[in-house]
Amino acid sequence: MTTLAAVARAIVPYEGERVHGATLERNEIEATAEQLRSVPVATRRNLPGMEPKRADVIVAGAELALLVLDHLGANGVVISDRGVRWGLALDLGRQP
């Protein structure tokens, strides 16, 4: 999702601070997925915001994101640049 957000917003070089907390609306994910789908992997590797090692799986990731939005009945998603451990630590800090 972070790479999808970076590509959607053409964030070069990648800046976690700009990605973290960004909201991607469904239409933005759909447009980015179409852009990615329409070009060969070799071209995808060079798109602004693309992590080259993810160029071969990013279309599938975008499609999965859209399926999850459908399943949840959501119109968008808030992107986190943090890992699961960060979230767990944050959650533990909130407990009494």
SEZABA-488715 format. One record per atom (N, C-alpha, C, CB): chain; residue number from 1; atom name; x, y, z. Coordinates in Angstrom, 1 decimal. Glycine has a CB too. Layout:
<recs>
+--------+-----+-------+--------+--------+--------+
| cadena | num | atomo |      u |      v |      w |
+--------+-----+-------+--------+--------+--------+
|      A | NUM |    CA |      X |      Y |      Z |
...
+--------+-----+-------+--------+--------+--------+
</recs>
This chain:
<recs>
+--------+-----+-------+--------+--------+--------+
| cadena | num | atomo |      u |      v |      w |
+--------+-----+-------+--------+--------+--------+
|      A |   1 |     N |    0.8 |   -1.2 |    0.0 |
|      A |   1 |    CA |    0.0 |    0.0 |    0.0 |
|      A |   1 |     C |    0.9 |    1.3 |    0.0 |
|      A |   1 |    CB |   -0.9 |    0.0 |    1.2 |
|      A |   2 |     N |    2.0 |    1.2 |    0.7 |
|      A |   2 |    CA |    2.9 |    2.3 |    0.7 |
|      A |   2 |     C |    3.4 |    2.6 |   -0.7 |
|      A |   2 |    CB |    4.1 |    2.1 |    1.6 |
|      A |   3 |     N |    3.8 |    1.6 |   -1.5 |
|      A |   3 |    CA |    4.2 |    1.8 |   -2.9 |
|      A |   3 |     C |    3.1 |    2.3 |   -3.7 |
|      A |   3 |    CB |    4.8 |    0.5 |   -3.4 |
|      A |   4 |     N |    1.9 |    1.8 |   -3.5 |
|      A |   4 |    CA |    0.8 |    2.3 |   -4.3 |
|      A |   4 |     C |    0.5 |    3.7 |   -4.1 |
|      A |   4 |    CB |   -0.5 |    1.4 |   -3.9 |
|      A |   5 |     N |    0.6 |    4.1 |   -2.8 |
|      A |   5 |    CA |    0.5 |    5.6 |   -2.5 |
|      A |   5 |     C |    1.6 |    6.4 |   -3.1 |
|      A |   5 |    CB |    0.4 |    5.8 |   -0.9 |
|      A |   6 |     N |    2.8 |    5.9 |   -3.0 |
|      A |   6 |    CA |    3.9 |    6.7 |   -3.6 |
|      A |   6 |     C |    3.8 |    6.8 |   -5.1 |
|      A |   6 |    CB |    5.3 |    6.0 |   -3.2 |
|      A |   7 |     N |    3.3 |    5.8 |   -5.8 |
|      A |   7 |    CA |    3.1 |    5.9 |   -7.2 |
|      A |   7 |     C |    1.9 |    6.8 |   -7.5 |
|      A |   7 |    CB |    2.8 |    4.5 |   -7.8 |
|      A |   8 |     N |    0.8 |    6.7 |   -6.8 |
|      A |   8 |    CA |   -0.3 |    7.5 |   -7.0 |
|      A |   8 |     C |    0.0 |    9.0 |   -6.8 |
|      A |   8 |    CB |   -1.5 |    7.1 |   -6.0 |
|      A |   9 |     N |    0.9 |    9.3 |   -5.9 |
|      A |   9 |    CA |    1.2 |   10.7 |   -5.6 |
|      A |   9 |     C |    2.6 |   11.1 |   -6.2 |
|      A |   9 |    CB |    1.3 |   10.9 |   -4.1 |
|      A |  10 |     N |    3.2 |   10.2 |   -7.0 |
|      A |  10 |    CA |    4.5 |   10.4 |   -7.6 |
|      A |  10 |     C |    5.5 |   11.0 |   -6.6 |
|      A |  10 |    CB |    4.4 |   11.4 |   -8.8 |
|      A |  11 |     N |    5.7 |   10.3 |   -5.5 |
|      A |  11 |    CA |    6.6 |   10.7 |   -4.4 |
|      A |  11 |     C |    8.0 |   10.2 |   -4.7 |
|      A |  11 |    CB |    6.1 |   10.2 |   -3.0 |
|      A |  12 |     N |    8.9 |   11.1 |   -5.1 |
|      A |  12 |    CA |   10.2 |   10.7 |   -5.4 |
|      A |  12 |     C |   11.2 |   11.7 |   -4.8 |
|      A |  12 |    CB |   10.5 |   10.7 |   -7.0 |
|      A |  13 |     N |   12.2 |   11.3 |   -4.0 |
|      A |  13 |    CA |   12.3 |    9.9 |   -3.6 |
|      A |  13 |     C |   11.3 |    9.6 |   -2.5 |
|      A |  13 |    CB |   13.8 |    9.8 |   -3.0 |
|      A |  14 |     N |   11.2 |    8.3 |   -2.2 |
|      A |  14 |    CA |   10.2 |    7.9 |   -1.2 |
|      A |  14 |     C |   10.4 |    8.6 |    0.1 |
|      A |  14 |    CB |   10.2 |    6.4 |   -1.0 |
|      A |  15 |     N |    9.3 |    9.2 |    0.7 |
|      A |  15 |    CA |    9.4 |    9.8 |    2.0 |
|      A |  15 |     C |    8.3 |    9.3 |    2.8 |
|      A |  15 |    CB |    9.3 |   11.4 |    1.8 |
|      A |  16 |     N |    8.6 |    8.5 |    3.8 |
|      A |  16 |    CA |    7.7 |    7.9 |    4.7 |
|      A |  16 |     C |    6.7 |    8.9 |    5.3 |
|      A |  16 |    CB |    8.3 |    7.1 |    5.7 |
|      A |  17 |     N |    7.2 |   10.1 |    5.6 |
|      A |  17 |    CA |    6.4 |   11.1 |    6.3 |
|      A |  17 |     C |    5.3 |   11.6 |    5.4 |
|      A |  17 |    CB |    7.3 |   12.3 |    6.7 |
|      A |  18 |     N |    5.5 |   11.6 |    4.1 |
|      A |  18 |    CA |    4.5 |   12.0 |    3.1 |
|      A |  18 |     C |    3.5 |   10.9 |    2.8 |
|      A |  18 |    CB |    5.1 |   12.4 |    1.8 |
|      A |  19 |     N |    3.9 |    9.6 |    3.0 |
|      A |  19 |    CA |    3.0 |    8.5 |    2.8 |
|      A |  19 |     C |    2.2 |    8.2 |    4.0 |
|      A |  19 |    CB |    3.8 |    7.3 |    2.3 |
|      A |  20 |     N |    2.8 |    8.2 |    5.2 |
|      A |  20 |    CA |    2.1 |    7.8 |    6.4 |
|      A |  20 |     C |    1.0 |    8.8 |    6.7 |
|      A |  20 |    CB |    3.1 |    7.9 |    7.6 |
|      A |  21 |     N |   -0.2 |    8.2 |    6.8 |
|      A |  21 |    CA |   -1.4 |    9.0 |    7.1 |
|      A |  21 |     C |   -2.1 |    9.5 |    5.8 |
|      A |  21 |    CB |   -1.0 |   10.2 |    7.9 |
|      A |  22 |     N |   -1.5 |    9.3 |    4.7 |
|      A |  22 |    CA |   -2.2 |    9.7 |    3.4 |
|      A |  22 |     C |   -3.5 |    8.9 |    3.2 |
|      A |  22 |    CB |   -1.2 |    9.6 |    2.2 |
|      A |  23 |     N |   -4.5 |    9.5 |    2.7 |
|      A |  23 |    CA |   -5.7 |    8.7 |    2.3 |
|      A |  23 |     C |   -5.7 |    8.5 |    0.8 |
|      A |  23 |    CB |   -7.0 |    9.5 |    2.8 |
|      A |  24 |     N |   -6.0 |    7.3 |    0.4 |
|      A |  24 |    CA |   -6.2 |    6.9 |   -1.0 |
|      A |  24 |     C |   -7.6 |    6.6 |   -1.1 |
|      A |  24 |    CB |   -5.3 |    5.7 |   -1.4 |
|      A |  25 |     N |   -8.3 |    7.4 |   -2.0 |
|      A |  25 |    CA |   -9.7 |    7.1 |   -2.3 |
|      A |  25 |     C |   -9.8 |    6.0 |   -3.3 |
|      A |  25 |    CB |  -10.4 |    8.4 |   -2.8 |
|      A |  26 |     N |  -10.9 |    5.3 |   -3.4 |
|      A |  26 |    CA |  -11.1 |    4.2 |   -4.3 |
|      A |  26 |     C |  -10.8 |    4.6 |   -5.7 |
|      A |  26 |    CB |  -12.5 |    3.6 |   -4.2 |
|      A |  27 |     N |  -11.3 |    5.7 |   -6.1 |
|      A |  27 |    CA |  -11.0 |    6.2 |   -7.5 |
|      A |  27 |     C |   -9.6 |    6.4 |   -7.8 |
|      A |  27 |    CB |  -11.8 |    7.4 |   -7.8 |
|      A |  28 |     N |   -8.8 |    6.8 |   -6.8 |
|      A |  28 |    CA |   -7.4 |    7.0 |   -7.0 |
|      A |  28 |     C |   -6.7 |    5.7 |   -7.1 |
|      A |  28 |    CB |   -6.8 |    7.8 |   -5.8 |
|      A |  29 |     N |   -7.1 |    4.7 |   -6.3 |
|      A |  29 |    CA |   -6.5 |    3.3 |   -6.4 |
|      A |  29 |     C |   -6.9 |    2.7 |   -7.8 |
|      A |  29 |    CB |   -7.0 |    2.4 |   -5.3 |
|      A |  30 |     N |   -8.1 |    2.9 |   -8.2 |
|      A |  30 |    CA |   -8.5 |    2.4 |   -9.5 |
|      A |  30 |     C |   -7.7 |    3.0 |  -10.7 |
|      A |  30 |    CB |  -10.0 |    2.6 |   -9.8 |
|      A |  31 |     N |   -7.5 |    4.3 |  -10.6 |
|      A |  31 |    CA |   -6.7 |    5.0 |  -11.7 |
|      A |  31 |     C |   -5.3 |    4.5 |  -11.7 |
|      A |  31 |    CB |   -6.8 |    6.5 |  -11.5 |
|      A |  32 |     N |   -4.7 |    4.4 |  -10.5 |
|      A |  32 |    CA |   -3.3 |    4.0 |  -10.4 |
|      A |  32 |     C |   -3.2 |    2.5 |  -10.8 |
|      A |  32 |    CB |   -2.8 |    4.1 |   -8.9 |
|      A |  33 |     N |   -4.1 |    1.7 |  -10.5 |
|      A |  33 |    CA |   -4.1 |    0.3 |  -10.9 |
|      A |  33 |     C |   -4.2 |    0.2 |  -12.4 |
|      A |  33 |    CB |   -5.3 |   -0.5 |  -10.3 |
|      A |  34 |     N |   -5.0 |    1.0 |  -13.0 |
|      A |  34 |    CA |   -5.1 |    1.0 |  -14.5 |
|      A |  34 |     C |   -3.8 |    1.5 |  -15.1 |
|      A |  34 |    CB |   -6.3 |    1.9 |  -14.9 |
|      A |  35 |     N |   -3.2 |    2.6 |  -14.6 |
|      A |  35 |    CA |   -1.9 |    3.1 |  -15.1 |
|      A |  35 |     C |   -0.9 |    2.0 |  -15.0 |
|      A |  35 |    CB |   -1.5 |    4.3 |  -14.3 |
|      A |  36 |     N |   -0.8 |    1.3 |  -13.9 |
|      A |  36 |    CA |    0.2 |    0.2 |  -13.7 |
|      A |  36 |     C |   -0.1 |   -1.0 |  -14.6 |
|      A |  36 |    CB |    0.2 |   -0.3 |  -12.3 |
|      A |  37 |     N |   -1.3 |   -1.3 |  -14.8 |
|      A |  37 |    CA |   -1.7 |   -2.5 |  -15.6 |
|      A |  37 |     C |   -1.4 |   -2.2 |  -17.1 |
|      A |  37 |    CB |   -3.2 |   -2.7 |  -15.4 |
|      A |  38 |     N |   -1.4 |   -1.0 |  -17.5 |
|      A |  38 |    CA |   -1.3 |   -0.6 |  -18.9 |
|      A |  38 |     C |    0.1 |   -0.6 |  -19.4 |
|      A |  38 |    CB |   -1.9 |    0.7 |  -19.1 |
|      A |  39 |     N |    1.1 |   -0.8 |  -18.5 |
|      A |  39 |    CA |    2.5 |   -0.7 |  -19.0 |
|      A |  39 |     C |    3.2 |   -2.0 |  -18.6 |
|      A |  39 |    CB |    3.2 |    0.5 |  -18.4 |
|      A |  40 |     N |    4.2 |   -2.4 |  -19.4 |
|      A |  40 |    CA |    5.0 |   -3.6 |  -19.0 |
|      A |  40 |     C |    5.8 |   -3.4 |  -17.7 |
|      A |  40 |    CB |    6.0 |   -4.0 |  -20.2 |
|      A |  41 |     N |    6.1 |   -4.5 |  -17.1 |
|      A |  41 |    CA |    6.9 |   -4.5 |  -15.9 |
|      A |  41 |     C |    8.1 |   -3.7 |  -16.0 |
|      A |  41 |    CB |    7.2 |   -5.9 |  -15.4 |
|      A |  42 |     N |    8.8 |   -3.8 |  -17.1 |
|      A |  42 |    CA |   10.1 |   -3.0 |  -17.2 |
|      A |  42 |     C |    9.8 |   -1.5 |  -17.1 |
|      A |  42 |    CB |   10.8 |   -3.3 |  -18.6 |
|      A |  43 |     N |    8.7 |   -1.1 |  -17.7 |
|      A |  43 |    CA |    8.3 |    0.4 |  -17.6 |
|      A |  43 |     C |    7.9 |    0.7 |  -16.2 |
|      A |  43 |    CB |    7.2 |    0.7 |  -18.6 |
|      A |  44 |     N |    7.1 |   -0.2 |  -15.6 |
|      A |  44 |    CA |    6.6 |    0.1 |  -14.2 |
|      A |  44 |     C |    7.8 |    0.3 |  -13.2 |
|      A |  44 |    CB |    5.8 |   -1.1 |  -13.7 |
|      A |  45 |     N |    8.9 |   -0.4 |  -13.4 |
|      A |  45 |    CA |   10.1 |   -0.2 |  -12.5 |
|      A |  45 |     C |   10.6 |    1.2 |  -12.5 |
|      A |  45 |    CB |   11.2 |   -1.1 |  -13.0 |
|      A |  46 |     N |   10.3 |    2.0 |  -13.5 |
|      A |  46 |    CA |   10.8 |    3.3 |  -13.6 |
|      A |  46 |     C |    9.8 |    4.4 |  -13.4 |
|      A |  46 |    CB |   11.4 |    3.6 |  -15.0 |
|      A |  47 |     N |    8.6 |    4.0 |  -13.0 |
|      A |  47 |    CA |    7.6 |    5.0 |  -12.7 |
|      A |  47 |     C |    7.9 |    5.8 |  -11.4 |
|      A |  47 |    CB |    6.2 |    4.4 |  -12.6 |
|      A |  48 |     N |    7.6 |    7.1 |  -11.4 |
|      A |  48 |    CA |    7.8 |    7.9 |  -10.2 |
|      A |  48 |     C |    7.1 |    7.2 |   -9.0 |
|      A |  48 |    CB |    7.4 |    9.3 |  -10.4 |
|      A |  49 |     N |    7.9 |    7.0 |   -7.9 |
|      A |  49 |    CA |    7.3 |    6.5 |   -6.7 |
|      A |  49 |     C |    7.4 |    4.9 |   -6.6 |
|      A |  49 |    CB |    5.9 |    6.9 |   -6.5 |
|      A |  50 |     N |    7.7 |    4.3 |   -7.7 |
|      A |  50 |    CA |    7.8 |    2.8 |   -7.7 |
|      A |  50 |     C |    9.0 |    2.3 |   -7.1 |
|      A |  50 |    CB |    7.6 |    2.3 |   -9.2 |
|      A |  51 |     N |    8.8 |    1.3 |   -6.2 |
|      A |  51 |    CA |    9.9 |    0.5 |   -5.7 |
|      A |  51 |     C |   10.2 |   -0.6 |   -6.7 |
|      A |  51 |    CB |    9.6 |   -0.1 |   -4.2 |
|      A |  52 |     N |   11.3 |   -0.6 |   -7.5 |
|      A |  52 |    CA |   11.5 |   -1.5 |   -8.6 |
|      A |  52 |     C |   11.3 |   -2.9 |   -8.3 |
|      A |  52 |    CB |   12.9 |   -1.3 |   -9.1 |
|      A |  53 |     N |   11.6 |   -3.4 |   -7.1 |
|      A |  53 |    CA |   11.4 |   -4.8 |   -6.7 |
|      A |  53 |     C |    9.9 |   -5.2 |   -6.6 |
|      A |  53 |    CB |   12.1 |   -5.1 |   -5.4 |
|      A |  54 |     N |    9.0 |   -4.2 |   -6.5 |
|      A |  54 |    CA |    7.6 |   -4.5 |   -6.4 |
|      A |  54 |     C |    6.9 |   -4.3 |   -7.7 |
|      A |  54 |    CB |    7.0 |   -3.5 |   -5.4 |
|      A |  55 |     N |    7.6 |   -4.0 |   -8.8 |
|      A |  55 |    CA |    6.9 |   -3.7 |  -10.1 |
|      A |  55 |     C |    6.1 |   -4.9 |  -10.6 |
|      A |  55 |    CB |    7.9 |   -3.3 |  -11.1 |
|      A |  56 |     N |    6.6 |   -6.1 |  -10.3 |
|      A |  56 |    CA |    5.9 |   -7.3 |  -10.8 |
|      A |  56 |     C |    4.7 |   -7.7 |  -10.0 |
|      A |  56 |    CB |    6.9 |   -8.5 |  -10.8 |
|      A |  57 |     N |    4.5 |   -7.2 |   -8.8 |
|      A |  57 |    CA |    3.4 |   -7.6 |   -7.9 |
|      A |  57 |     C |    2.4 |   -6.5 |   -7.6 |
|      A |  57 |    CB |    3.9 |   -8.2 |   -6.7 |
|      A |  58 |     N |    2.8 |   -5.3 |   -8.0 |
|      A |  58 |    CA |    2.0 |   -4.1 |   -7.6 |
|      A |  58 |     C |    0.6 |   -4.1 |   -8.2 |
|      A |  58 |    CB |    2.7 |   -2.9 |   -8.1 |
|      A |  59 |     N |    0.4 |   -4.6 |   -9.4 |
|      A |  59 |    CA |   -1.0 |   -4.7 |  -10.0 |
|      A |  59 |     C |   -1.8 |   -5.6 |   -9.1 |
|      A |  59 |    CB |   -0.9 |   -5.2 |  -11.5 |
|      A |  60 |     N |   -1.3 |   -6.8 |   -8.8 |
|      A |  60 |    CA |   -2.1 |   -7.7 |   -8.0 |
|      A |  60 |     C |   -2.4 |   -7.1 |   -6.6 |
|      A |  60 |    CB |   -1.3 |   -9.0 |   -7.8 |
|      A |  61 |     N |   -1.4 |   -6.4 |   -6.0 |
|      A |  61 |    CA |   -1.6 |   -5.7 |   -4.8 |
|      A |  61 |     C |   -2.7 |   -4.6 |   -4.9 |
|      A |  61 |    CB |   -0.4 |   -5.0 |   -4.3 |
|      A |  62 |     N |   -2.8 |   -3.9 |   -5.9 |
|      A |  62 |    CA |   -3.8 |   -2.9 |   -6.1 |
|      A |  62 |     C |   -5.2 |   -3.5 |   -6.3 |
|      A |  62 |    CB |   -3.5 |   -2.0 |   -7.4 |
|      A |  63 |     N |   -5.2 |   -4.6 |   -7.0 |
|      A |  63 |    CA |   -6.5 |   -5.4 |   -7.2 |
|      A |  63 |     C |   -7.0 |   -5.9 |   -5.8 |
|      A |  63 |    CB |   -6.3 |   -6.5 |   -8.2 |
|      A |  64 |     N |   -6.0 |   -6.4 |   -5.0 |
|      A |  64 |    CA |   -6.4 |   -6.9 |   -3.7 |
|      A |  64 |     C |   -6.9 |   -5.8 |   -2.8 |
|      A |  64 |    CB |   -5.2 |   -7.6 |   -3.0 |
|      A |  65 |     N |   -6.3 |   -4.6 |   -2.9 |
|      A |  65 |    CA |   -6.8 |   -3.5 |   -2.1 |
|      A |  65 |     C |   -8.2 |   -3.1 |   -2.5 |
|      A |  65 |    CB |   -5.8 |   -2.3 |   -2.4 |
|      A |  66 |     N |   -8.5 |   -3.2 |   -3.8 |
|      A |  66 |    CA |   -9.9 |   -2.9 |   -4.3 |
|      A |  66 |     C |  -10.9 |   -3.9 |   -3.8 |
|      A |  66 |    CB |   -9.9 |   -2.8 |   -5.8 |
|      A |  67 |     N |  -10.5 |   -5.2 |   -3.8 |
|      A |  67 |    CA |  -11.3 |   -6.2 |   -3.2 |
|      A |  67 |     C |  -11.6 |   -6.1 |   -1.8 |
|      A |  67 |    CB |  -10.7 |   -7.6 |   -3.5 |
|      A |  68 |     N |  -10.6 |   -5.7 |   -1.0 |
|      A |  68 |    CA |  -10.8 |   -5.5 |    0.4 |
|      A |  68 |     C |  -11.7 |   -4.3 |    0.7 |
|      A |  68 |    CB |   -9.4 |   -5.2 |    1.1 |
|      A |  69 |     N |  -11.6 |   -3.2 |   -0.1 |
|      A |  69 |    CA |  -12.5 |   -2.1 |    0.0 |
|      A |  69 |     C |  -13.9 |   -2.5 |   -0.3 |
|      A |  69 |    CB |  -12.0 |   -0.9 |   -1.0 |
|      A |  70 |     N |  -14.1 |   -3.3 |   -1.3 |
|      A |  70 |    CA |  -15.4 |   -3.8 |   -1.7 |
|      A |  70 |     C |  -16.0 |   -4.6 |   -0.5 |
|      A |  70 |    CB |  -15.3 |   -4.7 |   -2.9 |
|      A |  71 |     N |  -15.2 |   -5.5 |    0.0 |
|      A |  71 |    CA |  -15.6 |   -6.4 |    1.1 |
|      A |  71 |     C |  -16.0 |   -5.6 |    2.3 |
|      A |  71 |    CB |  -14.5 |   -7.4 |    1.5 |
|      A |  72 |     N |  -15.3 |   -4.5 |    2.6 |
|      A |  72 |    CA |  -15.6 |   -3.7 |    3.8 |
|      A |  72 |     C |  -16.6 |   -2.6 |    3.5 |
|      A |  72 |    CB |  -14.3 |   -3.0 |    4.3 |
|      A |  73 |     N |  -17.0 |   -2.4 |    2.2 |
|      A |  73 |    CA |  -17.9 |   -1.3 |    1.9 |
|      A |  73 |     C |  -17.2 |    0.1 |    2.1 |
|      A |  73 |    CB |  -19.1 |   -1.4 |    2.7 |
|      A |  74 |     N |  -15.9 |    0.1 |    1.9 |
|      A |  74 |    CA |  -15.2 |    1.4 |    2.2 |
|      A |  74 |     C |  -14.9 |    2.1 |    0.8 |
|      A |  74 |    CB |  -13.9 |    1.1 |    2.9 |
|      A |  75 |     N |  -14.7 |    3.4 |    0.9 |
|      A |  75 |    CA |  -14.4 |    4.2 |   -0.3 |
|      A |  75 |     C |  -12.9 |    4.6 |   -0.3 |
|      A |  75 |    CB |  -15.3 |    5.4 |   -0.3 |
|      A |  76 |     N |  -12.2 |    4.3 |    0.7 |
|      A |  76 |    CA |  -10.8 |    4.6 |    0.7 |
|      A |  76 |     C |  -10.1 |    4.0 |    1.9 |
|      A |  76 |    CB |  -10.7 |    6.1 |    0.8 |
|      A |  77 |     N |   -8.8 |    4.3 |    2.0 |
|      A |  77 |    CA |   -7.9 |    3.7 |    3.0 |
|      A |  77 |     C |   -6.9 |    4.7 |    3.4 |
|      A |  77 |    CB |   -7.3 |    2.4 |    2.5 |
|      A |  78 |     N |   -6.6 |    4.7 |    4.7 |
|      A |  78 |    CA |   -5.5 |    5.5 |    5.3 |
|      A |  78 |     C |   -4.2 |    4.6 |    5.3 |
|      A |  78 |    CB |   -5.9 |    6.1 |    6.7 |
|      A |  79 |     N |   -3.2 |    5.2 |    4.7 |
|      A |  79 |    CA |   -1.9 |    4.4 |    4.6 |
|      A |  79 |     C |   -1.1 |    4.6 |    5.8 |
|      A |  79 |    CB |   -1.2 |    4.9 |    3.3 |
|      A |  80 |     N |   -0.5 |    3.5 |    6.2 |
|      A |  80 |    CA |    0.5 |    3.5 |    7.3 |
|      A |  80 |     C |    1.8 |    3.1 |    6.8 |
|      A |  80 |    CB |    0.0 |    2.6 |    8.5 |
|      A |  81 |     N |    2.8 |    3.9 |    7.2 |
|      A |  81 |    CA |    4.2 |    3.6 |    6.8 |
|      A |  81 |     C |    4.9 |    2.9 |    8.0 |
|      A |  81 |    CB |    5.0 |    4.9 |    6.4 |
|      A |  82 |     N |    4.2 |    2.6 |    9.0 |
|      A |  82 |    CA |    4.7 |    1.9 |   10.1 |
|      A |  82 |     C |    4.4 |    0.4 |   10.1 |
|      A |  82 |    CB |    4.2 |    2.5 |   11.4 |
|      A |  83 |     N |    5.2 |   -0.4 |   10.8 |
|      A |  83 |    CA |    5.0 |   -1.8 |   10.9 |
|      A |  83 |     C |    4.0 |   -2.2 |   11.9 |
|      A |  83 |    CB |    6.3 |   -2.5 |   11.1 |
|      A |  84 |     N |    3.7 |   -3.5 |   12.0 |
|      A |  84 |    CA |    2.8 |   -4.1 |   13.0 |
|      A |  84 |     C |    3.3 |   -3.8 |   14.4 |
|      A |  84 |    CB |    2.6 |   -5.6 |   12.7 |
|      A |  85 |     N |    4.6 |   -4.0 |   14.6 |
|      A |  85 |    CA |    5.2 |   -3.8 |   15.9 |
|      A |  85 |     C |    4.9 |   -2.4 |   16.4 |
|      A |  85 |    CB |    6.7 |   -4.1 |   15.9 |
|      A |  86 |     N |    5.0 |   -1.4 |   15.5 |
|      A |  86 |    CA |    4.8 |    0.0 |   15.9 |
|      A |  86 |     C |    3.4 |    0.1 |   16.4 |
|      A |  86 |    CB |    5.1 |    0.9 |   14.7 |
|      A |  87 |     N |    2.4 |   -0.5 |   15.6 |
|      A |  87 |    CA |    1.0 |   -0.4 |   16.0 |
|      A |  87 |     C |    0.8 |   -1.1 |   17.4 |
|      A |  87 |    CB |    0.2 |   -1.0 |   15.0 |
|      A |  88 |     N |    1.4 |   -2.2 |   17.6 |
|      A |  88 |    CA |    1.2 |   -2.9 |   18.8 |
|      A |  88 |     C |    1.8 |   -2.1 |   20.0 |
|      A |  88 |    CB |    1.9 |   -4.3 |   18.8 |
|      A |  89 |     N |    2.9 |   -1.5 |   19.8 |
|      A |  89 |    CA |    3.5 |   -0.7 |   20.8 |
|      A |  89 |     C |    2.6 |    0.5 |   21.2 |
|      A |  89 |    CB |    4.9 |   -0.2 |   20.4 |
|      A |  90 |     N |    2.1 |    1.1 |   20.1 |
|      A |  90 |    CA |    1.2 |    2.2 |   20.3 |
|      A |  90 |     C |    0.0 |    1.8 |   21.1 |
|      A |  90 |    CB |    0.8 |    2.9 |   19.0 |
|      A |  91 |     N |   -0.6 |    0.7 |   20.7 |
|      A |  91 |    CA |   -1.8 |    0.1 |   21.4 |
|      A |  91 |     C |   -1.5 |   -0.2 |   22.9 |
|      A |  91 |    CB |   -2.3 |   -1.1 |   20.7 |
|      A |  92 |     N |   -0.3 |   -0.8 |   23.1 |
|      A |  92 |    CA |    0.0 |   -1.2 |   24.5 |
|      A |  92 |     C |    0.2 |    0.1 |   25.4 |
|      A |  92 |    CB |    1.4 |   -1.9 |   24.5 |
|      A |  93 |     N |    0.6 |    1.2 |   24.8 |
|      A |  93 |    CA |    0.8 |    2.4 |   25.5 |
|      A |  93 |     C |   -0.5 |    3.1 |   25.9 |
|      A |  93 |    CB |    1.6 |    3.4 |   24.7 |
|      A |  94 |     N |   -1.6 |    2.7 |   25.2 |
|      A |  94 |    CA |   -3.0 |    3.2 |   25.5 |
|      A |  94 |     C |   -3.7 |    2.4 |   26.6 |
|      A |  94 |    CB |   -3.8 |    3.2 |   24.2 |
|      A |  95 |     N |   -3.2 |    1.2 |   26.9 |
|      A |  95 |    CA |   -3.9 |    0.4 |   27.8 |
|      A |  95 |     C |   -3.7 |    0.9 |   29.3 |
|      A |  95 |    CB |   -3.5 |   -1.1 |   27.7 |
|      A |  96 |     N |   -4.7 |    0.8 |   30.1 |
|      A |  96 |    CA |   -4.6 |    1.2 |   31.5 |
|      A |  96 |     C |   -3.6 |    0.4 |   32.3 |
|      A |  96 |    CB |   -5.9 |    1.2 |   32.2 |
+--------+-----+-------+--------+--------+--------+
</recs>
